C-alpha cells in the first residue's frame, strides 16, 4: 500500500539510517538507487520515481540528505511523498536542522521516531507536538504519567493534549498573502494569483472551541448579508483540526486548535492582481564587449503603505565581469555564484519609482554554452494590508472554564513566485 | 511567522474600549515554539555520535562485558553502541543472547533499543529468538499501554515462523485491549502475521476480529483495521475480505471525519473499491467525501478525487449535482500545483488522466499550467503535456505565445517538446494553424539544430492535416536539408519532398543525395526514401527512371530488412503490372490524421482512474505491468453509468483488461510514416521475405514482370516514348519468374495471397456464407466469414457484382455491438468491380468501437455502401475469434478464480458426436486460443481445464470432460459474465467438429 522501507542517505548514497517496515523488498536494493539517480540526471530525465527491476524508489532531497522509500507494490505515491515531507517536518522540529550530522547525533531518537511514525508501511501519528510528549531524547524513565499519553494519539482530537495551562489566554492570528505573478517579456501579465495563509499561535488553556469569521463571499451569500467588501476564495485547505463537513455545509470554520504555532488554513484567490511592484527592464547585450542593464521599479500600491526589504534580482550572463552600478535608491550587489544582481531597497513607499543601472563587461571569447533565460524575480513584504481585502471579522473562543481570551490579528502581503521574463 | 513586523491590532473590541491597542511583545511570537524537552541541539555534548567512534579491536568482546554489567547505565550505553554498530552495517549478531538479556527492563528507551535489535537479527538467529517470546508475552500484559503496544508492534516484525504461534494469544488479547492505542497497533499486527503465516491467521479467527474492528468506537482503530484488511485483500485478491456493504460504508464515512490524515487516506482508498448499488447511494457517498477536498494534505485530496471520479460515473449527467461536483473538483486540483515538486508531479500525471476522462473539469484552467522558470524538468514536461490537451480556440493565442517562449529555452528535452506542442496546436485548432506555421518558421530561422529538426517533423504533420495550404514554406525547409541528422527529421523531410515532388524543381537531386548512403540510414528513412522516390517517379516519370530503378534494387536486392524488401517488391510489381493502378494507390488520398495524440486507450484509462494517486497513475501503466504476482488479479474498472443507459449492462462495460491486444484508437502522432504508404497496412500477416513461391498453392500464371505496364503509364502520360520500356533491367533473382495475368490490378492478387492462403494457425473459421443476397442489394452479393489470423480479427468477404453496371466507391460501417467491433481501416476495394466480377476483401477489425449489448450477443449489424446505394445486413460471428493469444491462465489463478466465481454462473452443455480424443481436442482448441491448463484423468474420463480470454478482458474458464469411446462431451463453463457462456459453447461445438 505504501512504503516497504524508508532510508536516509547521504549525498553519496551511503545509508545513514533505515527502517525495514515490511520485509518484502531486499534492503540491499538501495545500492541501486544512487547509480540510477546519477544516470537519470546525466540524461536530463530526473524523476521523483525511479525503478530498478520490480523495486520502485520514491525519493525527495533535503539539505544534504536523500529520503527514499522503496516498494514493489502499486503504492499510493502521493501518500508516500506526503509522508516523506512529514518526516522532514518532524525531524526538523526535533533537531532544529535536518542534515547528515543531526541524524548521526540523534540516531536513537530517529529510530524511535521511525518506529512510531509508520507501522508496516502505514503512517501513524505524525504530529510532532504530540510525539514530543512521549518520545524524548532523554532516556525517559517509565512514569505513571507517561502511560496517559497515547490517549491523545488515538483521540478524535489527536493534535492537542489535555491539561494545557496558560496564565494569560491569547491567540495570535497572522494573515499572510503571497502574490504569484508571471509577466511576459512584453509586459503582459500571463498569470497571477494570491495564495493566502492564516497562521495561529495559540496560547490557550484547556480544550477551547474556536470559531473564525472571515468576510467570505459564499458565507455572506448563505446568510443573506451583503454589507461591505467580501472575498471569494477559490480553494480552501484546512488544518486537520477544522471540521471539514461543517465548513462544507455552512462555511463555518470551527475547531479545537493545536497548541502553539500552526497553519490553520490556506486559500487561493484567482482574481487578476495588479503586480504590486512593477518592473520595467532594458537589458542590452553587446556580444564580446558588455551588458547594459536598466531597471525601473514602481510601487503600485497605496501611498500610505510601505514595502519592506524589497529585493529585485536581475539575471546576468555567467561570464560577465567588472560590475558597475548606479541606483536612485538602495543598494545593488553582484552575486556571481547565482549570476544575478540583487538590488535591495529597505523601504519602498507606494506610488514611488526608482531606477537602477548596471554595466558589466563581457569577455571577448564567447561562452559556447547556451544559457537559459532566467526571469527577474522580486521579493517584498507589505505589512498591515492584504491585497485580496480579506479580513478577520471575529474569533470566538469558548472554553468550559469560561475564561476571557484575546485574539490578535496582523496582516501581511508578500511576494510569492514573482517572475518577470526578460527579452535577453 | 518570520515577519519582523510587529504591530498587532486587536480585532475584537476589547472591553476597556481601547480599540487600537498596540501589542509590543513580538518576541514571543517570532520565537519558535519552545521544545518540550531540552538538549535538542545537535552538536551538544549529549549527542549520540560518540557511539559511532569505538573502533578498537576486540570490540565485540568488550561490548559483551558491558552488556552483562550490573550497572543499568552502563548496560544502556552498551546497547546504544551495539545499535550504532548495527547502523553503520557492522555485524553484531554475535551479541544476540547478551542483548536479549537486557530486554527485561523498566527503561522504555532501553527496551525500544533491544526490540530494534531483535527486529534486525531475529531472522538470522531464529533459535535464539525464542528467548524473546516470554518477554513479549509478559510485555503484552504490562499496565502501560505504550509497552503493550510496543510489544505487539515489534512482535509482528519478527519474521520467524517458529515463534509466530506463541504470539497468537498475546495478539488476541491486544485486539480486545481497552486502550485504543494498543488496539490500533494490534490491528496492523494481524496484517503482519498474515504476511508471515496466512493460514495461522485464518485458523485463529483474527480476520473476523479485524473485521469487527471496523465497528470500533475509535476512528484510528477503524482506519488501521481498514488499512490492514485492504493490505491482506490486495495480496489475496479472491478472498472476500473487504465485503463492503452500505452498513460498513456508513461506518467508514463516519470514521472519515474523525481520524488522522493518514487514516483518511486508508479509508478513502478502501471506499474507492466499493461499487454503489445505484446513483443515489453514489451521490450520497460523494456528498460525504467532497469535504476532504479541503484537506491540507495533498494525498488526502487525491484519494478523495479518486473516489469522486469513480462514483461520478454512476451519476446521470443531467443531474444538477453532477455539474456541481464537476465544478468542485477543479479548485483542489489546481491547488495541488502549489505543493512540493514531487507531489506536483504525481498530481500532474493524474491530472493528465483526469483531463482525458473529463476534459470539462479543467478546461478553463490553462494558465495554471504555464511553466515557471524554476520548475524541475519533470514538472515542466508534464505541464506542457497538459497544456496541449487543454489547448482550444479560446486560449490558443496565449498558449502559442508561451510555447514560443519555451522553445527558446536551453533544456533540450523541454525545447523539443515545446516545438512539438506547437505542431500539435496547429493540428488541433485549425484557426491557429497559420500562426503555428509562422512560429515554426521563426524557430527554424534560429538554426538551433534540434529545434530545426523538431520543427520539420511537426510541419510534415501539418501538411498532412491541411494539404495544399502551407506548401510555400517548403523552400525554407529545403534550405535546412543538410543539417538534419536525426532519422525522424530526415524521414519527415524526405516525405515532404516526395509528397510535393511536382513543386520542387530539384526533387530528384534532393532525393538522390539521400540515396548515396542508403544502407547507413535507419529503416524509417529507407522506407520513406523508397516511397518518396516512387512518388516522384509517378509524378515525373521521364527524368527519374534511373532513380527509381536504383532504389528498387537497393530495397529488394541489397537489403536484409523484410519490411523494406516487401515494400520494394510491391512497388515493383505495381509499377510493372498496372502503373495506372499504382498511381491510384501510391498517390491516393491519405486518411486524416488524428487531432489528439498519445491518448491513453479507453479501457486502460478507466483502470488508471481507479488507481489515482498510486504508482500506476504515475507510470500510466496498469499495476499488473509492474507489480510481480499480480497477474490474473482482476483489473479495476469504473462502474457503469446509470443515466445514459448506454452500455450499462453490456458484458463489456469498462472491464478494463486485454489492453495489450486492442489497437489504439488513434494514429500514433509521429514517425508513423509507414502508415501513409498506401494507406493500407497489409493486414494479413505477410510471410516475411519474398512473396510466396508457386508452391504455396497460389497459381502463378505467366506474366512478364516488366511487361507493357510501364509503357501504358508512360504512354498515357507522355504520349509514348518508345525507349522507356527497356528502362528496367532483369528481374531480381529472388522474384518468382511468373505472375498471374493482371485481372484488376496486381494489388488484388496480393490481397488474395494474404487473405485466402490457409494460415498455419489453425484457428477455427466458419465457411463463407451468403450474408447479403444479390436480390436484396441491387445486384451486389456479399458472402463472407470471420477469422482470427495471427492475432488480428478479420472479416473476409467476397463481393460479387451481379448487376449490369460497374460498382465503385465501396465503404463499410458497423452498428454498435457487444464487443466493440469496428473496421480498423476503410474497405479496400481499390478498383471498380465490373459486371460478373468478384473481388475478395479482407477487412481487419478492431475491438475499440462503441459498445452496445446485442441480442444475440454476437450479432453484428453491417452497412455497406457503393455507388448505387446503401445496404444493410446482419451476421453472427463465432465468439472464438475474440479469444486472445494471451488467454492462458496460470494454474494457481485458475483454481482460485474457478472457486471464486459463484456456482450460479456455471453453465453445462453437451457436445454430441465428437470423435476426437482429449489430446486432439486440446490441440484443436488451442489453435483457436482455448488453452488447456491442466489435464486430469479420473476413472477413464479425461478432464481438461481450459481458459480463454475475450478481447475485452473477460475470462472464461472451462472444464471439458471426454470419455474414451463416448462421442458425447460435457463442457462446464464458468465466467463472471455468464451471458457469454451460450456463445462460447456454440463455438466449442463448431471448433471441435470442424
HADDOCK unambig.tbl for C-alpha pairs under 7 A between the chains (distance, minus, plus):
assign (segid A and resid 1 and name CA) (segid B and resid 231 and name CA) 6.53 0.50 0.50
assign (segid A and resid 17 and name CA) (segid B and resid 87 and name CA) 6.13 0.50 0.50
assign (segid A and resid 46 and name CA) (segid B and resid 378 and name CA) 6.53 0.50 0.50
assign (segid A and resid 47 and name CA) (segid B and resid 378 and name CA) 5.93 0.50 0.50
assign (segid A and resid 48 and name CA) (segid B and resid 342 and name CA) 5.86 0.50 0.50
assign (segid A and resid 54 and name CA) (segid B and resid 626 and name CA) 6.56 0.50 0.50
assign (segid A and resid 54 and name CA) (segid B and resid 627 and name CA) 6.65 0.50 0.50
assign (segid A and resid 54 and name CA) (segid B and resid 628 and name CA) 6.96 0.50 0.50
assign (segid A and resid 72 and name CA) (segid B and resid 627 and name CA) 6.28 0.50 0.50
assign (segid A and resid 73 and name CA) (segid B and resid 627 and name CA) 5.53 0.50 0.50
assign (segid A and resid 74 and name CA) (segid B and resid 614 and name CA) 6.15 0.50 0.50
assign (segid A and resid 74 and name CA) (segid B and resid 615 and name CA) 5.39 0.50 0.50
assign (segid A and resid 74 and name CA) (segid B and resid 616 and name CA) 6.24 0.50 0.50
assign (segid A and resid 74 and name CA) (segid B and resid 623 and name CA) 5.93 0.50 0.50
assign (segid A and resid 74 and name CA) (segid B and resid 627 and name CA) 6.59 0.50 0.50
assign (segid A and resid 75 and name CA) (segid B and resid 614 and name CA) 5.36 0.50 0.50
assign (segid A and resid 75 and name CA) (segid B and resid 615 and name CA) 5.73 0.50 0.50
assign (segid A and resid 76 and name CA) (segid B and resid 613 and name CA) 5.60 0.50 0.50
assign (segid A and resid 76 and name CA) (segid B and resid 614 and name CA) 3.93 0.50 0.50
assign (segid A and resid 76 and name CA) (segid B and resid 615 and name CA) 6.31 0.50 0.50
assign (segid A and resid 77 and name CA) (segid B and resid 613 and name CA) 5.86 0.50 0.50
assign (segid A and resid 77 and name CA) (segid B and resid 614 and name CA) 4.80 0.50 0.50
assign (segid A and resid 77 and name CA) (segid B and resid 615 and name CA) 5.49 0.50 0.50
assign (segid A and resid 78 and name CA) (segid B and resid 299 and name CA) 4.87 0.50 0.50
assign (segid A and resid 78 and name CA) (segid B and resid 343 and name CA) 6.11 0.50 0.50
assign (segid A and resid 78 and name CA) (segid B and resid 346 and name CA) 6.40 0.50 0.50
assign (segid A and resid 78 and name CA) (segid B and resid 613 and name CA) 5.54 0.50 0.50
assign (segid A and resid 78 and name CA) (segid B and resid 614 and name CA) 6.85 0.50 0.50
assign (segid A and resid 79 and name CA) (segid B and resid 299 and name CA) 4.96 0.50 0.50
assign (segid A and resid 81 and name CA) (segid B and resid 342 and name CA) 6.84 0.50 0.50
assign (segid A and resid 81 and name CA) (segid B and resid 343 and name CA) 6.36 0.50 0.50
assign (segid A and resid 82 and name CA) (segid B and resid 299 and name CA) 6.53 0.50 0.50
assign (segid A and resid 94 and name CA) (segid B and resid 40 and name CA) 6.72 0.50 0.50
assign (segid A and resid 95 and name CA) (segid B and resid 40 and name CA) 5.83 0.50 0.50
assign (segid A and resid 95 and name CA) (segid B and resid 41 and name CA) 6.14 0.50 0.50
assign (segid A and resid 95 and name CA) (segid B and resid 42 and name CA) 6.48 0.50 0.50
assign (segid A and resid 96 and name CA) (segid B and resid 41 and name CA) 6.96 0.50 0.50
assign (segid A and resid 102 and name CA) (segid B and resid 42 and name CA) 5.59 0.50 0.50
assign (segid A and resid 104 and name CA) (segid B and resid 48 and name CA) 6.76 0.50 0.50
assign (segid A and resid 104 and name CA) (segid B and resid 49 and name CA) 5.58 0.50 0.50
assign (segid A and resid 105 and name CA) (segid B and resid 42 and name CA) 6.19 0.50 0.50
assign (segid A and resid 105 and name CA) (segid B and resid 47 and name CA) 4.70 0.50 0.50
assign (segid A and resid 105 and name CA) (segid B and resid 48 and name CA) 4.51 0.50 0.50
assign (segid A and resid 105 and name CA) (segid B and resid 49 and name CA) 4.57 0.50 0.50
assign (segid A and resid 106 and name CA) (segid B and resid 47 and name CA) 6.17 0.50 0.50
assign (segid A and resid 106 and name CA) (segid B and resid 48 and name CA) 5.41 0.50 0.50
assign (segid A and resid 107 and name CA) (segid B and resid 48 and name CA) 6.52 0.50 0.50
assign (segid A and resid 123 and name CA) (segid B and resid 262 and name CA) 6.09 0.50 0.50
assign (segid A and resid 124 and name CA) (segid B and resid 262 and name CA) 6.94 0.50 0.50
assign (segid A and resid 132 and name CA) (segid B and resid 36 and name CA) 6.55 0.50 0.50
assign (segid A and resid 136 and name CA) (segid B and resid 37 and name CA) 6.63 0.50 0.50
assign (segid A and resid 139 and name CA) (segid B and resid 109 and name CA) 5.36 0.50 0.50
assign (segid A and resid 140 and name CA) (segid B and resid 108 and name CA) 6.63 0.50 0.50
assign (segid A and resid 140 and name CA) (segid B and resid 109 and name CA) 6.59 0.50 0.50
assign (segid A and resid 141 and name CA) (segid B and resid 107 and name CA) 5.49 0.50 0.50
assign (segid A and resid 141 and name CA) (segid B and resid 108 and name CA) 6.47 0.50 0.50
assign (segid A and resid 142 and name CA) (segid B and resid 106 and name CA) 6.51 0.50 0.50
assign (segid A and resid 142 and name CA) (segid B and resid 107 and name CA) 6.21 0.50 0.50
assign (segid A and resid 142 and name CA) (segid B and resid 108 and name CA) 6.24 0.50 0.50
assign (segid A and resid 147 and name CA) (segid B and resid 144 and name CA) 5.32 0.50 0.50
assign (segid A and resid 147 and name CA) (segid B and resid 145 and name CA) 6.25 0.50 0.50
assign (segid A and resid 147 and name CA) (segid B and resid 146 and name CA) 6.36 0.50 0.50
assign (segid A and resid 150 and name CA) (segid B and resid 181 and name CA) 6.04 0.50 0.50
assign (segid A and resid 154 and name CA) (segid B and resid 180 and name CA) 6.34 0.50 0.50
assign (segid A and resid 154 and name CA) (segid B and resid 181 and name CA) 5.88 0.50 0.50
assign (segid A and resid 154 and name CA) (segid B and resid 220 and name CA) 5.77 0.50 0.50
assign (segid A and resid 156 and name CA) (segid B and resid 219 and name CA) 6.89 0.50 0.50
assign (segid A and resid 156 and name CA) (segid B and resid 258 and name CA) 5.38 0.50 0.50
assign (segid A and resid 156 and name CA) (segid B and resid 259 and name CA) 6.22 0.50 0.50
assign (segid A and resid 191 and name CA) (segid B and resid 367 and name CA) 6.03 0.50 0.50
assign (segid A and resid 234 and name CA) (segid B and resid 331 and name CA) 6.21 0.50 0.50
assign (segid A and resid 235 and name CA) (segid B and resid 331 and name CA) 5.30 0.50 0.50
assign (segid A and resid 235 and name CA) (segid B and resid 332 and name CA) 6.10 0.50 0.50
assign (segid A and resid 236 and name CA) (segid B and resid 294 and name CA) 5.67 0.50 0.50
assign (segid A and resid 237 and name CA) (segid B and resid 294 and name CA) 4.40 0.50 0.50
assign (segid A and resid 237 and name CA) (segid B and resid 295 and name CA) 5.13 0.50 0.50
assign (segid A and resid 237 and name CA) (segid B and resid 296 and name CA) 4.83 0.50 0.50
assign (segid A and resid 238 and name CA) (segid B and resid 294 and name CA) 6.05 0.50 0.50
assign (segid A and resid 238 and name CA) (segid B and resid 295 and name CA) 5.33 0.50 0.50
assign (segid A and resid 238 and name CA) (segid B and resid 296 and name CA) 5.26 0.50 0.50
assign (segid A and resid 239 and name CA) (segid B and resid 295 and name CA) 6.87 0.50 0.50
assign (segid A and resid 239 and name CA) (segid B and resid 296 and name CA) 5.92 0.50 0.50
assign (segid A and resid 240 and name CA) (segid B and resid 261 and name CA) 6.98 0.50 0.50
assign (segid A and resid 244 and name CA) (segid B and resid 291 and name CA) 5.43 0.50 0.50
assign (segid A and resid 244 and name CA) (segid B and resid 292 and name CA) 6.91 0.50 0.50
assign (segid A and resid 245 and name CA) (segid B and resid 291 and name CA) 5.47 0.50 0.50
assign (segid A and resid 248 and name CA) (segid B and resid 291 and name CA) 5.71 0.50 0.50
assign (segid A and resid 260 and name CA) (segid B and resid 33 and name CA) 6.29 0.50 0.50
assign (segid A and resid 261 and name CA) (segid B and resid 33 and name CA) 6.71 0.50 0.50
assign (segid A and resid 370 and name CA) (segid B and resid 410 and name CA) 6.27 0.50 0.50
assign (segid A and resid 371 and name CA) (segid B and resid 410 and name CA) 6.23 0.50 0.50
assign (segid A and resid 372 and name CA) (segid B and resid 409 and name CA) 5.57 0.50 0.50
assign (segid A and resid 372 and name CA) (segid B and resid 410 and name CA) 5.17 0.50 0.50
assign (segid A and resid 373 and name CA) (segid B and resid 409 and name CA) 6.59 0.50 0.50
assign (segid A and resid 374 and name CA) (segid B and resid 373 and name CA) 6.41 0.50 0.50
assign (segid A and resid 383 and name CA) (segid B and resid 5 and name CA) 6.77 0.50 0.50
assign (segid A and resid 394 and name CA) (segid B and resid 11 and name CA) 6.75 0.50 0.50
assign (segid A and resid 394 and name CA) (segid B and resid 12 and name CA) 6.42 0.50 0.50
assign (segid A and resid 407 and name CA) (segid B and resid 10 and name CA) 6.44 0.50 0.50
assign (segid A and resid 407 and name CA) (segid B and resid 11 and name CA) 6.76 0.50 0.50
assign (segid A and resid 408 and name CA) (segid B and resid 8 and name CA) 5.99 0.50 0.50
assign (segid A and resid 408 and name CA) (segid B and resid 9 and name CA) 5.96 0.50 0.50
assign (segid A and resid 408 and name CA) (segid B and resid 10 and name CA) 4.69 0.50 0.50
assign (segid A and resid 408 and name CA) (segid B and resid 11 and name CA) 6.20 0.50 0.50
assign (segid A and resid 409 and name CA) (segid B and resid 8 and name CA) 5.69 0.50 0.50
assign (segid A and resid 409 and name CA) (segid B and resid 9 and name CA) 5.66 0.50 0.50
assign (segid A and resid 409 and name CA) (segid B and resid 10 and name CA) 6.16 0.50 0.50
assign (segid A and resid 409 and name CA) (segid B and resid 11 and name CA) 6.39 0.50 0.50
assign (segid A and resid 410 and name CA) (segid B and resid 8 and name CA) 5.21 0.50 0.50
assign (segid A and resid 410 and name CA) (segid B and resid 9 and name CA) 6.36 0.50 0.50
